[in-house]
Amino acid sequence: MGRNAQTLLAVLGALQVLLFAVTALRADMSLIFWVLGLGVWMVGMPWHILSLDLTDRHSGSRIFKSNIKLGLYLTGVSLLELFAVRVFDISLATMNMELR
């Protein structure tokens, strides 16, 4: 399993991003979530997988802690999305910008 661990994690990471994208599409999420949430998650996943060192026992715990922080960040972005778009109805379509 050692040599194939990163390949398996890459497949699982791609599946995770795909399911996040499907969920975001079905929930009609705004650009806030797509860029700040899913975009950051898509950049973070390869970093987590590539920084896994199978010979270092502590490598997994560092990545696990980083993944927890990334999950908390995604939760924060989801809450920002909830309050900005759903509660306060802030969107580009409702903003009226005037140039002087």
C-alpha positions as CSV (number, residue, x, y, z in Angstrom):
1,M,0.0,0.0,0.0
2,G,2.9,2.3,0.6
3,R,3.7,3.2,-3.0
4,N,0.0,3.5,-3.9
5,A,-1.0,5.6,-0.9
6,Q,-0.6,9.0,-2.6
7,T,-2.4,7.7,-5.7
8,L,-5.3,6.6,-3.5
9,L,-5.4,9.9,-1.6
10,A,-5.3,11.8,-4.9
11,V,-8.3,9.8,-6.2
12,L,-10.2,10.4,-2.9
13,G,-9.2,14.1,-3.0
14,A,-10.5,14.5,-6.5
15,L,-13.8,12.7,-5.5
16,Q,-14.1,15.1,-2.6
17,V,-13.7,18.2,-4.8
18,L,-16.2,16.7,-7.3
19,L,-18.8,16.2,-4.5
20,F,-18.2,19.7,-3.1
21,A,-18.7,21.1,-6.6
22,V,-21.9,19.1,-7.2
23,T,-23.2,20.2,-3.8
24,A,-22.4,23.8,-4.5
25,L,-24.1,23.7,-7.8
26,R,-27.3,22.1,-6.4
27,A,-27.3,24.6,-3.5
28,D,-26.8,27.5,-5.9
29,M,-23.8,28.9,-4.0
30,S,-22.4,32.3,-4.9
31,L,-19.0,33.3,-6.2
32,I,-17.9,33.8,-2.6
33,F,-18.0,30.0,-2.0
34,W,-16.7,29.0,-5.4
35,V,-13.5,31.2,-5.2
36,L,-12.8,31.5,-1.4
37,G,-14.1,28.0,-0.5
38,L,-13.8,25.5,-3.3
39,G,-10.9,27.3,-5.0
40,V,-8.8,27.3,-1.8
41,W,-9.8,23.7,-1.1
42,M,-8.7,22.7,-4.6
43,V,-5.3,24.3,-4.1
44,G,-4.9,22.8,-0.6
45,M,-5.6,19.2,-1.6
46,P,-2.6,18.6,-3.8
47,W,-0.4,20.3,-1.3
48,H,-1.6,17.9,1.4
49,I,-1.1,14.9,-0.7
50,L,2.4,15.9,-2.0
51,S,3.7,16.9,1.4
52,L,2.8,13.4,2.8
53,D,6.1,11.7,3.6
54,L,5.5,8.0,4.2
55,T,8.8,7.5,5.9
56,D,8.1,10.2,8.5
57,R,5.6,9.2,11.1
58,H,4.9,12.8,12.1
59,S,4.1,13.9,8.6
60,G,0.6,12.5,8.8
61,S,-0.2,14.3,12.0
62,R,1.0,17.7,10.5
63,I,-1.2,17.1,7.4
64,F,-4.1,16.1,9.6
65,K,-3.9,19.3,11.6
66,S,-3.6,21.3,8.5
67,N,-6.6,19.5,7.0
68,I,-8.6,20.3,10.2
69,K,-7.7,24.0,9.8
70,L,-8.7,23.9,6.1
71,G,-12.1,22.4,7.1
72,L,-12.7,25.1,9.6
73,Y,-11.8,27.7,7.0
74,L,-14.3,26.1,4.6
75,T,-16.9,26.2,7.4
76,G,-16.2,29.9,7.9
77,V,-16.5,30.6,4.1
78,S,-19.8,28.7,4.1
79,L,-21.1,30.8,7.0
80,L,-19.9,34.0,5.2
81,E,-21.9,32.8,2.2
82,L,-24.9,32.1,4.3
83,F,-25.0,35.5,6.0
84,A,-23.9,37.6,3.0
85,V,-26.0,36.1,0.3
86,R,-28.9,34.4,2.1
87,V,-29.5,36.5,5.2
88,F,-28.4,40.0,4.0
89,D,-29.1,39.4,0.3
90,I,-25.8,40.9,-0.8
91,S,-25.0,40.0,-4.4
92,L,-23.6,41.7,-7.4
93,A,-27.1,41.9,-9.0
94,T,-28.6,43.9,-6.1
95,M,-25.7,46.3,-5.7
96,N,-26.2,49.7,-7.4
97,M,-22.8,51.2,-8.2
98,E,-22.6,54.8,-9.4
99,L,-19.6,56.3,-11.1
100,R,-19.0,60.0,-10.4
